[in-house]
């Protein structure tokens, strides 16, 4: 394809920064929805959805429902990735946003165990599966949009914007729970915890407005213009690149597991085991999220200079080294 032909597939007025910022905001909205569940699983769900269990078992059951979202994420990534290659990135990102937001709002309206019995935790788990399925398509799709609009020399920098959405969404979710956690315990447990979930309706509207204003990925537009869209993208990808796919998926576990321990489990551990106040625990997660938002584009830019593999390995090692000191500080915060 000639240069003239190739450039014609990229809509006029599209800028890498605009698409990157839109990806960041959209991902922030999705991860706000995903992470308020983690905070609620630590602070609320054991009491409301598993009241007959002991406190320890209630927390374990609550985090079990949190975990099912991760079972659905790979499936969501495969399905949304497949159809993203078939019908376009933009359309699938809109669907993932609506699916995630709808599940979150329904969680905020869900009666507890005292009202509908065993149906409450079952429905909660099903909605969590929908959340996991939707966010599985969100991360990859938003990153693709940012990277495919970016110049070759800055793909790491612009690709980092969608990654910034995870800690940004976490920080906003934590701030929302911090606000409602100032209510008396009775009000917080009866209706206050629902407010961050219901606020998702506002974020859905904002996210949809941004998503619908995006143009399609120029790479996908070029493939479509050349009638080169394959019938079964997922089969084609695994047939040609199955080793790379499995290797990268396995490598991501180190970062993913550590991040979710920090953003969800440590809130429960700090408040129930180490005796840290709910306010202080949420404040710590909020500050960590802000630091991550600032550093993502920094290390994304460094990856354009030193390579993705080098920066990823440095980050993985740093996370491993930080685990022991982090737990030591939580167990003895005045030390």
Secondary structure as UniProt FT lines:
FT   HELIX           3..8
FT   TURN            12..13
FT   HELIX           16..43
FT   HELIX           45..49
FT   TURN            51..52
FT   HELIX           55..87
FT   HELIX           89..109
FT   HELIX           113..116
FT   TURN            117..118
FT   HELIX           119..149
FT   HELIX           152..154
FT   HELIX           155..180
FT   TURN            181..182
FT   HELIX           185..187
FT   HELIX           188..192
FT   HELIX           194..198
FT   HELIX           200..213
FT   HELIX           218..225
FT   TURN            226..227
FT   HELIX           233..260
FT   HELIX           261..265
FT   HELIX           266..272
FT   HELIX           278..306
FT   HELIX           308..331
FT   TURN            332..334
//
